[in-house]
Amino acid sequence: MTKMGDPTYREMKDLLGKSVHLYEYDTFDIEEAIYWFANDWHDGQLSNLYSALSTSKFKPGPIARSPQSTMSQIAYDELQHEFKVK
């Protein structure tokens, strides 16, 4: 796997809020995508992603392991594309 950058919650939210698509992400899609991105890619307690994960308003169900809606998955993929370390 390729290591990801360490964006802040605000940077991720701003990116998804500015996305140009035929549709818009709703607040739930954004929060779910940020949660799973932070969960999958944080680099420990001192990272921005861990902070975003720890303070997230989104709480997944007990068996959830990834974004559950199509829009959340698209938003998650957009975060991966934007913050991938080259």
PDB file as gemmi writes it, atoms N, CA and C in Angstrom:
CRYST1    1.000    1.000    1.000  90.00  90.00  90.00 P 1                      
ATOM      1  N   MET A   1       0.837  -1.192   0.000  1.00  0.00           N  
ATOM      2  CA  MET A   1       0.000   0.000   0.000  1.00  0.00           C  
ATOM      3  C   MET A   1       0.876   1.248   0.000  1.00  0.00           C  
ATOM      4  N   THR A   2       0.365   2.253  -0.629  1.00  0.00           N  
ATOM      5  CA  THR A   2       1.062   3.530  -0.666  1.00  0.00           C  
ATOM      6  C   THR A   2       0.682   4.339   0.562  1.00  0.00           C  
ATOM      7  N   LYS A   3       1.659   4.983   1.175  1.00  0.00           N  
ATOM      8  CA  LYS A   3       1.387   5.810   2.348  1.00  0.00           C  
ATOM      9  C   LYS A   3       0.622   7.057   1.927  1.00  0.00           C  
ATOM     10  N   MET A   4      -0.312   7.470   2.758  1.00  0.00           N  
ATOM     11  CA  MET A   4      -1.109   8.659   2.482  1.00  0.00           C  
ATOM     12  C   MET A   4      -0.551   9.862   3.227  1.00  0.00           C  
ATOM     13  N   GLY A   5      -0.957  11.041   2.777  1.00  0.00           N  
ATOM     14  CA  GLY A   5      -0.606  12.264   3.486  1.00  0.00           C  
ATOM     15  C   GLY A   5      -1.365  12.332   4.802  1.00  0.00           C  
ATOM     16  N   ASP A   6      -1.195  13.416   5.499  1.00  0.00           N  
ATOM     17  CA  ASP A   6      -1.837  13.583   6.808  1.00  0.00           C  
ATOM     18  C   ASP A   6      -2.675  14.861   6.826  1.00  0.00           C  
ATOM     19  N   PRO A   7      -3.760  14.883   6.046  1.00  0.00           N  
ATOM     20  CA  PRO A   7      -4.584  16.083   5.993  1.00  0.00           C  
ATOM     21  C   PRO A   7      -5.368  16.294   7.290  1.00  0.00           C  
ATOM     22  N   THR A   8      -5.723  17.529   7.540  1.00  0.00           N  
ATOM     23  CA  THR A   8      -6.572  17.846   8.684  1.00  0.00           C  
ATOM     24  C   THR A   8      -8.032  17.566   8.317  1.00  0.00           C  
ATOM     25  N   TYR A   9      -8.854  17.514   9.345  1.00  0.00           N  
ATOM     26  CA  TYR A   9     -10.297  17.348   9.142  1.00  0.00           C  
ATOM     27  C   TYR A   9     -10.825  18.458   8.223  1.00  0.00           C  
ATOM     28  N   ARG A  10     -10.418  19.682   8.489  1.00  0.00           N  
ATOM     29  CA  ARG A  10     -10.883  20.832   7.705  1.00  0.00           C  
ATOM     30  C   ARG A  10     -10.468  20.706   6.241  1.00  0.00           C  
ATOM     31  N   GLU A  11      -9.224  20.273   5.977  1.00  0.00           N  
ATOM     32  CA  GLU A  11      -8.769  20.106   4.589  1.00  0.00           C  
ATOM     33  C   GLU A  11      -9.611  19.060   3.861  1.00  0.00           C  
ATOM     34  N   MET A  12      -9.921  17.977   4.527  1.00  0.00           N  
ATOM     35  CA  MET A  12     -10.733  16.934   3.896  1.00  0.00           C  
ATOM     36  C   MET A  12     -12.156  17.426   3.656  1.00  0.00           C  
ATOM     37  N   LYS A  13     -12.723  18.090   4.648  1.00  0.00           N  
ATOM     38  CA  LYS A  13     -14.096  18.596   4.521  1.00  0.00           C  
ATOM     39  C   LYS A  13     -14.182  19.658   3.424  1.00  0.00           C  
ATOM     40  N   ASP A  14     -13.176  20.531   3.372  1.00  0.00           N  
ATOM     41  CA  ASP A  14     -13.157  21.560   2.320  1.00  0.00           C  
ATOM     42  C   ASP A  14     -13.063  20.926   0.932  1.00  0.00           C  
ATOM     43  N   LEU A  15     -12.212  19.920   0.779  1.00  0.00           N  
ATOM     44  CA  LEU A  15     -12.080  19.249  -0.507  1.00  0.00           C  
ATOM     45  C   LEU A  15     -13.408  18.665  -0.949  1.00  0.00           C  
ATOM     46  N   LEU A  16     -14.052  17.935  -0.073  1.00  0.00           N  
ATOM     47  CA  LEU A  16     -15.312  17.281  -0.448  1.00  0.00           C  
ATOM     48  C   LEU A  16     -16.447  18.281  -0.631  1.00  0.00           C  
ATOM     49  N   GLY A  17     -16.379  19.395   0.081  1.00  0.00           N  
ATOM     50  CA  GLY A  17     -17.393  20.426  -0.080  1.00  0.00           C  
ATOM     51  C   GLY A  17     -17.281  21.168  -1.395  1.00  0.00           C  
ATOM     52  N   LYS A  18     -16.091  21.170  -1.995  1.00  0.00           N  
ATOM     53  CA  LYS A  18     -15.843  21.880  -3.254  1.00  0.00           C  
ATOM     54  C   LYS A  18     -15.920  20.955  -4.457  1.00  0.00           C  
ATOM     55  N   SER A  19     -16.152  19.687  -4.231  1.00  0.00           N  
ATOM     56  CA  SER A  19     -16.158  18.717  -5.331  1.00  0.00           C  
ATOM     57  C   SER A  19     -17.168  19.099  -6.389  1.00  0.00           C  
ATOM     58  N   VAL A  20     -16.750  18.953  -7.612  1.00  0.00           N  
ATOM     59  CA  VAL A  20     -17.634  19.251  -8.733  1.00  0.00           C  
ATOM     60  C   VAL A  20     -18.070  17.924  -9.351  1.00  0.00           C  
ATOM     61  N   HIS A  21     -19.304  17.599  -9.151  1.00  0.00           N  
ATOM     62  CA  HIS A  21     -19.890  16.366  -9.675  1.00  0.00           C  
ATOM     63  C   HIS A  21     -21.279  16.692 -10.201  1.00  0.00           C  
ATOM     64  N   LEU A  22     -21.896  15.710 -10.761  1.00  0.00           N  
ATOM     65  CA  LEU A  22     -23.288  15.867 -11.164  1.00  0.00           C  
ATOM     66  C   LEU A  22     -24.205  15.845  -9.951  1.00  0.00           C  
ATOM     67  N   TYR A  23     -23.627  15.562  -8.825  1.00  0.00           N  
ATOM     68  CA  TYR A  23     -24.374  15.447  -7.574  1.00  0.00           C  
ATOM     69  C   TYR A  23     -23.528  16.058  -6.472  1.00  0.00           C  
ATOM     70  N   GLU A  24     -24.112  16.248  -5.329  1.00  0.00           N  
ATOM     71  CA  GLU A  24     -23.368  16.771  -4.190  1.00  0.00           C  
ATOM     72  C   GLU A  24     -23.400  15.747  -3.070  1.00  0.00           C  
ATOM     73  N   TYR A  25     -22.305  15.720  -2.295  1.00  0.00           N  
ATOM     74  CA  TYR A  25     -22.274  14.871  -1.113  1.00  0.00           C  
ATOM     75  C   TYR A  25     -23.109  15.535  -0.028  1.00  0.00           C  
ATOM     76  N   ASP A  26     -23.889  14.762   0.697  1.00  0.00           N  
ATOM     77  CA  ASP A  26     -24.560  15.337   1.851  1.00  0.00           C  
ATOM     78  C   ASP A  26     -23.620  15.224   3.057  1.00  0.00           C  
ATOM     79  N   THR A  27     -24.008  15.825   4.157  1.00  0.00           N  
ATOM     80  CA  THR A  27     -23.161  15.859   5.354  1.00  0.00           C  
ATOM     81  C   THR A  27     -22.809  14.457   5.826  1.00  0.00           C  
ATOM     82  N   PHE A  28     -23.750  13.548   5.785  1.00  0.00           N  
ATOM     83  CA  PHE A  28     -23.494  12.175   6.219  1.00  0.00           C  
ATOM     84  C   PHE A  28     -22.430  11.508   5.356  1.00  0.00           C  
ATOM     85  N   ASP A  29     -22.516  11.672   4.028  1.00  0.00           N  
ATOM     86  CA  ASP A  29     -21.525  11.088   3.121  1.00  0.00           C  
ATOM     87  C   ASP A  29     -20.124  11.595   3.443  1.00  0.00           C  
ATOM     88  N   ILE A  30     -20.004  12.892   3.670  1.00  0.00           N  
ATOM     89  CA  ILE A  30     -18.712  13.502   3.976  1.00  0.00           C  
ATOM     90  C   ILE A  30     -18.161  12.972   5.288  1.00  0.00           C  
ATOM     91  N   GLU A  31     -18.996  12.960   6.311  1.00  0.00           N  
ATOM     92  CA  GLU A  31     -18.538  12.497   7.625  1.00  0.00           C  
ATOM     93  C   GLU A  31     -18.134  11.021   7.594  1.00  0.00           C  
ATOM     94  N   GLU A  32     -18.909  10.206   6.894  1.00  0.00           N  
ATOM     95  CA  GLU A  32     -18.578   8.783   6.808  1.00  0.00           C  
ATOM     96  C   GLU A  32     -17.274   8.573   6.041  1.00  0.00           C  
ATOM     97  N   ALA A  33     -17.097   9.272   4.928  1.00  0.00           N  
ATOM     98  CA  ALA A  33     -15.870   9.136   4.137  1.00  0.00           C  
ATOM     99  C   ALA A  33     -14.643   9.581   4.933  1.00  0.00           C  
ATOM    100  N   ILE A  34     -14.744  10.700   5.641  1.00  0.00           N  
ATOM    101  CA  ILE A  34     -13.627  11.184   6.456  1.00  0.00           C  
ATOM    102  C   ILE A  34     -13.300  10.179   7.559  1.00  0.00           C  
ATOM    103  N   TYR A  35     -14.321   9.652   8.209  1.00  0.00           N  
ATOM    104  CA  TYR A  35     -14.098   8.668   9.277  1.00  0.00           C  
ATOM    105  C   TYR A  35     -13.306   7.475   8.756  1.00  0.00           C  
ATOM    106  N   TRP A  36     -13.761   6.867   7.659  1.00  0.00           N  
ATOM    107  CA  TRP A  36     -13.110   5.653   7.169  1.00  0.00           C  
ATOM    108  C   TRP A  36     -11.729   5.947   6.602  1.00  0.00           C  
ATOM    109  N   PHE A  37     -11.559   7.096   5.946  1.00  0.00           N  
ATOM    110  CA  PHE A  37     -10.241   7.465   5.445  1.00  0.00           C  
ATOM    111  C   PHE A  37      -9.271   7.626   6.616  1.00  0.00           C  
ATOM    112  N   ALA A  38      -9.708   8.327   7.647  1.00  0.00           N  
ATOM    113  CA  ALA A  38      -8.861   8.522   8.832  1.00  0.00           C  
ATOM    114  C   ALA A  38      -8.583   7.184   9.525  1.00  0.00           C  
ATOM    115  N   ASN A  39      -9.589   6.337   9.622  1.00  0.00           N  
ATOM    116  CA  ASN A  39      -9.430   5.017  10.236  1.00  0.00           C  
ATOM    117  C   ASN A  39      -8.392   4.178   9.482  1.00  0.00           C  
ATOM    118  N   ASP A  40      -8.457   4.209   8.179  1.00  0.00           N  
ATOM    119  CA  ASP A  40      -7.593   3.362   7.354  1.00  0.00           C  
ATOM    120  C   ASP A  40      -6.163   3.885   7.231  1.00  0.00           C  
ATOM    121  N   TRP A  41      -5.964   5.201   7.353  1.00  0.00           N  
ATOM    122  CA  TRP A  41      -4.670   5.772   7.004  1.00  0.00           C  
ATOM    123  C   TRP A  41      -3.981   6.570   8.098  1.00  0.00           C  
ATOM    124  N   HIS A  42      -4.533   6.678   9.297  1.00  0.00           N  
ATOM    125  CA  HIS A  42      -3.865   7.476  10.335  1.00  0.00           C  
ATOM    126  C   HIS A  42      -2.525   6.851  10.692  1.00  0.00           C  
ATOM    127  N   ASP A  43      -1.643   7.681  11.180  1.00  0.00           N  
ATOM    128  CA  ASP A  43      -0.272   7.247  11.480  1.00  0.00           C  
ATOM    129  C   ASP A  43       0.022   7.367  12.971  1.00  0.00           C  
ATOM    130  N   GLY A  44      -0.980   7.114  13.798  1.00  0.00           N  
ATOM    131  CA  GLY A  44      -0.788   7.175  15.237  1.00  0.00           C  
ATOM    132  C   GLY A  44      -1.441   8.388  15.873  1.00  0.00           C  
ATOM    133  N   GLN A  45      -1.350   8.448  17.193  1.00  0.00           N  
ATOM    134  CA  GLN A  45      -2.079   9.444  17.976  1.00  0.00           C  
ATOM    135  C   GLN A  45      -1.684  10.886  17.713  1.00  0.00           C  
ATOM    136  N   LEU A  46      -0.527  11.128  17.159  1.00  0.00           N  
ATOM    137  CA  LEU A  46      -0.096  12.507  16.917  1.00  0.00           C  
ATOM    138  C   LEU A  46      -0.453  13.002  15.519  1.00  0.00           C  
ATOM    139  N   SER A  47      -1.098  12.186  14.724  1.00  0.00           N  
ATOM    140  CA  SER A  47      -1.414  12.574  13.350  1.00  0.00           C  
ATOM    141  C   SER A  47      -2.744  13.339  13.264  1.00  0.00           C  
ATOM    142  N   ASN A  48      -2.847  14.142  12.208  1.00  0.00           N  
ATOM    143  CA  ASN A  48      -4.099  14.861  11.935  1.00  0.00           C  
ATOM    144  C   ASN A  48      -5.245  13.891  11.685  1.00  0.00           C  
ATOM    145  N   LEU A  49      -4.951  12.801  10.989  1.00  0.00           N  
ATOM    146  CA  LEU A  49      -6.004  11.831  10.685  1.00  0.00           C  
ATOM    147  C   LEU A  49      -6.527  11.150  11.946  1.00  0.00           C  
ATOM    148  N   TYR A  50      -5.660  10.858  12.886  1.00  0.00           N  
ATOM    149  CA  TYR A  50      -6.116  10.267  14.157  1.00  0.00           C  
ATOM    150  C   TYR A  50      -7.020  11.254  14.894  1.00  0.00           C  
ATOM    151  N   SER A  51      -6.650  12.516  14.865  1.00  0.00           N  
ATOM    152  CA  SER A  51      -7.481  13.545  15.493  1.00  0.00           C  
ATOM    153  C   SER A  51      -8.864  13.597  14.839  1.00  0.00           C  
ATOM    154  N   ALA A  52      -8.902  13.534  13.501  1.00  0.00           N  
ATOM    155  CA  ALA A  52     -10.184  13.547  12.785  1.00  0.00           C  
ATOM    156  C   ALA A  52     -11.014  12.315  13.154  1.00  0.00           C  
ATOM    157  N   LEU A  53     -10.362  11.184  13.246  1.00  0.00           N  
ATOM    158  CA  LEU A  53     -11.048   9.945  13.618  1.00  0.00           C  
ATOM    159  C   LEU A  53     -11.600  10.030  15.038  1.00  0.00           C  
ATOM    160  N   SER A  54     -10.790  10.520  15.942  1.00  0.00           N  
ATOM    161  CA  SER A  54     -11.166  10.570  17.361  1.00  0.00           C  
ATOM    162  C   SER A  54     -12.305  11.541  17.651  1.00  0.00           C  
ATOM    163  N   THR A  55     -12.419  12.577  16.869  1.00  0.00           N  
ATOM    164  CA  THR A  55     -13.439  13.598  17.120  1.00  0.00           C  
ATOM    165  C   THR A  55     -14.620  13.501  16.159  1.00  0.00           C  
ATOM    166  N   SER A  56     -14.622  12.470  15.328  1.00  0.00           N  
ATOM    167  CA  SER A  56     -15.672  12.321  14.328  1.00  0.00           C  
ATOM    168  C   SER A  56     -17.046  12.192  14.966  1.00  0.00           C  
ATOM    169  N   LYS A  57     -18.031  12.790  14.314  1.00  0.00           N  
ATOM    170  CA  LYS A  57     -19.425  12.661  14.744  1.00  0.00           C  
ATOM    171  C   LYS A  57     -20.031  11.369  14.191  1.00  0.00           C  
ATOM    172  N   PHE A  58     -19.385  10.798  13.192  1.00  0.00           N  
ATOM    173  CA  PHE A  58     -19.858   9.550  12.595  1.00  0.00           C  
ATOM    174  C   PHE A  58     -19.439   8.366  13.466  1.00  0.00           C  
ATOM    175  N   LYS A  59     -20.363   7.502  13.737  1.00  0.00           N  
ATOM    176  CA  LYS A  59     -20.097   6.285  14.505  1.00  0.00           C  
ATOM    177  C   LYS A  59     -20.638   5.097  13.709  1.00  0.00           C  
ATOM    178  N   PRO A  60     -19.747   4.243  13.196  1.00  0.00           N  
ATOM    179  CA  PRO A  60     -20.218   3.118  12.389  1.00  0.00           C  
ATOM    180  C   PRO A  60     -20.907   2.058  13.237  1.00  0.00           C  
ATOM    181  N   GLY A  61     -21.709   1.251  12.582  1.00  0.00           N  
ATOM    182  CA  GLY A  61     -22.341   0.127  13.253  1.00  0.00           C  
ATOM    183  C   GLY A  61     -21.297  -0.922  13.619  1.00  0.00           C  
ATOM    184  N   PRO A  62     -21.657  -1.876  14.459  1.00  0.00           N  
ATOM    185  CA  PRO A  62     -20.691  -2.849  14.979  1.00  0.00           C  
ATOM    186  C   PRO A  62     -20.060  -3.755  13.921  1.00  0.00           C  
ATOM    187  N   ILE A  63     -20.707  -3.966  12.775  1.00  0.00           N  
ATOM    188  CA  ILE A  63     -20.110  -4.834  11.764  1.00  0.00           C  
ATOM    189  C   ILE A  63     -19.584  -4.067  10.547  1.00  0.00           C  
ATOM    190  N   ALA A  64     -19.707  -2.755  10.537  1.00  0.00           N  
ATOM    191  CA  ALA A  64     -19.233  -1.939   9.411  1.00  0.00           C  
ATOM    192  C   ALA A  64     -17.705  -1.939   9.369  1.00  0.00           C  
ATOM    193  N   ARG A  65     -17.160  -2.049   8.160  1.00  0.00           N  
ATOM    194  CA  ARG A  65     -15.708  -2.053   7.982  1.00  0.00           C  
ATOM    195  C   ARG A  65     -15.254  -1.091   6.886  1.00  0.00           C  
ATOM    196  N   SER A  66     -16.214  -0.421   6.248  1.00  0.00           N  
ATOM    197  CA  SER A  66     -15.904   0.492   5.154  1.00  0.00           C  
ATOM    198  C   SER A  66     -17.147   1.338   4.875  1.00  0.00           C  
ATOM    199  N   PRO A  67     -17.021   2.350   4.005  1.00  0.00           N  
ATOM    200  CA  PRO A  67     -18.198   3.170   3.688  1.00  0.00           C  
ATOM    201  C   PRO A  67     -19.357   2.300   3.213  1.00  0.00           C  
ATOM    202  N   GLN A  68     -20.552   2.619   3.687  1.00  0.00           N  
ATOM    203  CA  GLN A  68     -21.717   1.790   3.400  1.00  0.00           C  
ATOM    204  C   GLN A  68     -22.554   2.292   2.226  1.00  0.00           C  
ATOM    205  N   SER A  69     -22.467   3.577   1.910  1.00  0.00           N  
ATOM    206  CA  SER A  69     -23.262   4.091   0.789  1.00  0.00           C  
ATOM    207  C   SER A  69     -22.361   4.350  -0.412  1.00  0.00           C  
ATOM    208  N   THR A  70     -22.948   4.347  -1.581  1.00  0.00           N  
ATOM    209  CA  THR A  70     -22.196   4.603  -2.807  1.00  0.00           C  
ATOM    210  C   THR A  70     -21.560   5.986  -2.766  1.00  0.00           C  
ATOM    211  N   MET A  71     -22.306   6.984  -2.308  1.00  0.00           N  
ATOM    212  CA  MET A  71     -21.774   8.351  -2.273  1.00  0.00           C  
ATOM    213  C   MET A  71     -20.617   8.459  -1.279  1.00  0.00           C  
ATOM    214  N   SER A  72     -20.711   7.801  -0.152  1.00  0.00           N  
ATOM    215  CA  SER A  72     -19.626   7.820   0.820  1.00  0.00           C  
ATOM    216  C   SER A  72     -18.380   7.154   0.237  1.00  0.00           C  
ATOM    217  N   GLN A  73     -18.569   6.073  -0.509  1.00  0.00           N  
ATOM    218  CA  GLN A  73     -17.433   5.390  -1.135  1.00  0.00           C  
ATOM    219  C   GLN A  73     -16.778   6.279  -2.186  1.00  0.00           C  
ATOM    220  N   ILE A  74     -17.576   6.995  -2.964  1.00  0.00           N  
ATOM    221  CA  ILE A  74     -17.022   7.917  -3.962  1.00  0.00           C  
ATOM    222  C   ILE A  74     -16.224   9.013  -3.267  1.00  0.00           C  
ATOM    223  N   ALA A  75     -16.756   9.546  -2.177  1.00  0.00           N  
ATOM    224  CA  ALA A  75     -16.051  10.591  -1.416  1.00  0.00           C  
ATOM    225  C   ALA A  75     -14.755  10.034  -0.830  1.00  0.00           C  
ATOM    226  N   TYR A  76     -14.788   8.817  -0.294  1.00  0.00           N  
ATOM    227  CA  TYR A  76     -13.596   8.156   0.237  1.00  0.00           C  
ATOM    228  C   TYR A  76     -12.536   8.031  -0.863  1.00  0.00           C  
ATOM    229  N   ASP A  77     -12.950   7.584  -2.041  1.00  0.00           N  
ATOM    230  CA  ASP A  77     -12.025   7.433  -3.167  1.00  0.00           C  
ATOM    231  C   ASP A  77     -11.411   8.778  -3.559  1.00  0.00           C  
ATOM    232  N   GLU A  78     -12.202   9.823  -3.487  1.00  0.00           N  
ATOM    233  CA  GLU A  78     -11.699  11.164  -3.799  1.00  0.00           C  
ATOM    234  C   GLU A  78     -10.630  11.586  -2.782  1.00  0.00           C  
ATOM    235  N   LEU A  79     -10.854  11.293  -1.507  1.00  0.00           N  
ATOM    236  CA  LEU A  79      -9.843  11.588  -0.490  1.00  0.00           C  
ATOM    237  C   LEU A  79      -8.563  10.815  -0.767  1.00  0.00           C  
ATOM    238  N   GLN A  80      -8.680   9.546  -1.120  1.00  0.00           N  
ATOM    239  CA  GLN A  80      -7.492   8.750  -1.426  1.00  0.00           C  
ATOM    240  C   GLN A  80      -6.732   9.336  -2.602  1.00  0.00           C  
ATOM    241  N   HIS A  81      -7.447   9.725  -3.619  1.00  0.00           N  
ATOM    242  CA  HIS A  81      -6.805  10.290  -4.809  1.00  0.00           C  
ATOM    243  C   HIS A  81      -6.088  11.611  -4.484  1.00  0.00           C  
ATOM    244  N   GLU A  82      -6.743  12.457  -3.731  1.00  0.00           N  
ATOM    245  CA  GLU A  82      -6.186  13.779  -3.429  1.00  0.00           C  
ATOM    246  C   GLU A  82      -4.994  13.736  -2.489  1.00  0.00           C  
ATOM    247  N   PHE A  83      -5.033  12.895  -1.489  1.00  0.00           N  
ATOM    248  CA  PHE A  83      -4.008  12.949  -0.430  1.00  0.00           C  
ATOM    249  C   PHE A  83      -2.972  11.825  -0.518  1.00  0.00           C  
ATOM    250  N   LYS A  84      -2.931  11.151  -1.635  1.00  0.00           N  
ATOM    251  CA  LYS A  84      -1.931  10.104  -1.827  1.00  0.00           C  
ATOM    252  C   LYS A  84      -0.537  10.726  -1.901  1.00  0.00           C  
ATOM    253  N   VAL A  85       0.398  10.158  -1.181  1.00  0.00           N  
ATOM    254  CA  VAL A  85       1.779  10.618  -1.235  1.00  0.00           C  
ATOM    255  C   VAL A  85       2.425   9.991  -2.459  1.00  0.00           C  
ATOM    256  N   LYS A  86       2.996  10.800  -3.308  1.00  0.00           N  
ATOM    257  CA  LYS A  86       3.624  10.322  -4.556  1.00  0.00           C  
ATOM    258  C   LYS A  86       5.015   9.799  -4.275  1.00  0.00           C  
TER     259      LYS A  86                                                      
END                                                                             
